[in-house]
Amino acid sequence: MENKLKTKMNRGEAVYGTFTHIGGGTAVECLGLAGLDFVVIDTEHGPFSVQDAMELIRAAELRGMTPVVRVQDYSRPSLHKMLNCGAKAIIIPCMESVEEVKLLVEQGKFYPRGKHCFPYSRNSCWGQESSGHLTEFFNKNNENTLLVPQCETIGFLDHIDEIMAIDGVDGVFVGPFDLTTDMGIPGEFTAPRYLEARKRILKACHDNGKFAWIFSPDSLAAQKNVADGFDGAAISMDTVVYTNAFKKIMEELHA
């Protein structure tokens, strides 16, 4: 049940992944073969059902890649279904307040940290893994399944210190496009207010022993973000990389 992503970050190593919108086990397998640490199965903006997500989680694990799911919201059904399918980390969008994040932990963690119900599901190998040692199963899941609220609103940013101090919150994922938009400076990633916000987020994470990920449009941005103190980056998304790769091929053919 070890979470390879968490283990790597605990060693001080940066982790890199991407979002998938293409879907399909083959596409996700290829990301693993490319050496990515994680893939974010995007059920917020992507077209995936619960069944789709479970198949993509399987494909990621097949190639040694950590499956992360971005859910639609912090409601009980959104969290429980993806955790029960075997997601090793959950990114939760559009959070605004300390109270919302406390509810997230309540629904996303098992006893004694939360109230996630016991699952006869893929997450417990349909009861095989937890048989006879339920407390151990709960503790292992709580330690190895990451809850990662997304910082993309002013409300979240204003309470970043309190949120990162909450037991059960494992880290934060920064959405720079939505965060700058909510700040009234959409896409102004060199604006002093945004740069100061990044520093506040990183300090809150590091002061509380939590990790910080951020969306990065390309590898150069990812390298800079890690150099600035982020623990990992989700680099673009598979649809963008796929399109740009074939655009480059066609440009070379017609040069």
N, C-alpha and C positions, 0 to 999 in steps of 0.2 A: 504493500500500500504506500510505499515511500513516494513522496512528491519530488520528482527529479528537479523540477523548477525551483522549489524551495531550497532543496539541498545545495543546488548550484549557487543561488543567491547568498545562502548562509556562508558559503566559502568565499564570498566577495567577488564572484564572477558575474559579469553582465549577461543577461539573457535577451534573446532576440526572437521575434516571431512575426506573424502577420495576421490579418483578418481574412477569412474566406467568405466569399459570396458566390463563387463558382459552384461549390458543393460537389458531391460525388466522392466516393471513397478513393478513386484513383487520383483525383486532384489533390486530396489531402495527403495520401501516401507520398506523392511526389514532393510535397513540401517537407515531409519528414526525411526523404532521401536527400534533399538539398541541404540538410543539416540544421534546420530551424529548431529552436528549443521548444517553441509552443505555437499553437494555432488558435486563433479566437474564432469560434463558430458563432456568427453574429445573428442571433435570433431577434435582435431589436430592429435592425434595418434590413437584414437578409430575409430570404423566402422560406426559411427552414421550419419544419414541424418538429415535434418532439421525437418522432420516429427517425426523421432525417438526422437530427442532432446526435442521436444514439449511434447511428451507423458511422457518422463522421468521427465521433469519439473513439470508436473501435479502430477505425483506419489510422487515426493519429497514434494510438497506443501500439498498433502493429509495427510502426516504424520508429518507436522509441521517442515520440514527440508528446509533450504534455498537452492534453486537451483542455482548453479554456472556453467557457461559454459566456457570451454577453447576453443576459436575459432582457426581457421587455421592461420589467419593473421589479420592485422588491416584495411583491405579493407572495403569499404562501404557495400558490400553484406554480408560479414562474420559477421560484427557487427549488422547491421540492422535486419537481419533475426532472430538472437538469442535473441536480445533485444525485438523484436516484439513478439516472442514466450513466453516471460515472464521471461527470466533469470534475477535474482536479482543482479548478479555480473558477469563480464566478465573478464577472464584472457586472456591476449594477449601475445603470445610467440614471441621470436626471435627479439625483438626490439633492435635497435642499437643507435638511436640518438634522440636528443631533437626535431628535426624537425618531425621525425616519430611519436613521442608521441603527439605533437601538432595536427597533422592530426588525430590521434586516438581520441582525445578529440573533435575535430571538427565533426567527424562522429558519436561519441558515446554519445554525450550529446545534449539535446534539446536547443532551444532558451531560454535564451540569451547566454548560454555558448557555444553552438555548433550549428550544422546545421542538426541534425537528423530530418528527415522528419516526419510529423505527421502520425501515423499508425492507420488505421482502422484494428486492429488486436487483438490478445489475450491480448496484453499488455494494451490496452485501453478498454478492454471488448467490442471490436468491435465498439468503439465510444460511448458506454453507459457511461463510467466513465468520459470522457472528455467533454461531451455535455454541452455547455453553459459556461464552465469555462476552456478554453484552457490554459491560462497562469498558472493557479493553477496546472493543470495536468502536464505541462512542469516542473514547479518548484519541484513538488513532485517526479517526475521521476529523475530529476537531483540529488536530495538529496538521493534518496533511491535505485538507480541503480548504482552499484560500478564499476568503470573502474580500472582494476588492471594490469598494464603492468608487464611482467615477466622479472626479472633480471637474465639473463643467458648468457650474452655476455660481453666482455671487453668494447665494445662501450657504452653499457648501464651503466656499472659500472663507467666508467670514467666521466659520466655526471649525476651521481645519484643526486647530490645536485640540479642541475638545473631542472631535471625531477620532483623531488618531490615538487618543488616550483610551478609547473604548476597548475593553477586552473582547476579543472575538473579531475585531477588524484587523486584517492581516496586512493591508497596504492600501495604496490608492492608485488609480489610473487617471491620468490627466488627459482630457480631451481639449487640446488647445484651440481648435476652431470654435467649438461651442462656448468655451470659457471666455475667449476674447470677445465673442459676439455678445454674451451676457454682460460683459464689462463695458459694452458700448464702443469697443475698438476692434471690430471684426477683422481677423486676419493680420492684425498689426503685432507681429511676434517680436519686434524689436522695441515696442513701446515700453517706456520705463515702468508703467503700472503693471504690465504683464510680466516683465522680468522680475519685478519685486514680488509678484504673486508666486512665481516659480520658486523663488528663494524661501518664501514663507511655507510653501508646501513641503519642500525638501527638509527644512528645519524641523517642521512638525513630525514628519516621518522619522527622521534620524533621532530626534529627542525621545521618541517613543518606541524605538526599535522596530519600526515598520518599514516596508519597502515602498518604492515609488516607481511606477511605470508611466510611460507617456507615448502617445501616438506620434510617429515620425514619418514624414512623407517619403523619405529616401534614406539611404545608408549614411550619407554625410550628416544629415540631421540627427540620425540615431547615434552616431559616434559623438557628436557634440553634446547631445543630451546626456549620454553616459559620462562624458568628461565633466559635465556640470554637476554630476552627483546622482543622476537617476540610475536605478538598478537594472532597468531593462526598457526595451522599446518594441512596440508593435509597428513594423515598417510597412506602411501603405496597405494595400490589400491585393489579393491574388488577381482580381479582375483587372486592376490597373497595371500590374507588372506584366500580365499576359498580353494585354493590348499594346503596351509600349514595346514589348519584345518583338511582336510581329510588325508593328509600325517601323521599327528600326530595320528589320529584315527587308521590308518592302522599299524603304528608302534606299537601302544598299543595292537592291536589284534594279532600281530605276535611276541610280546615280550616273 
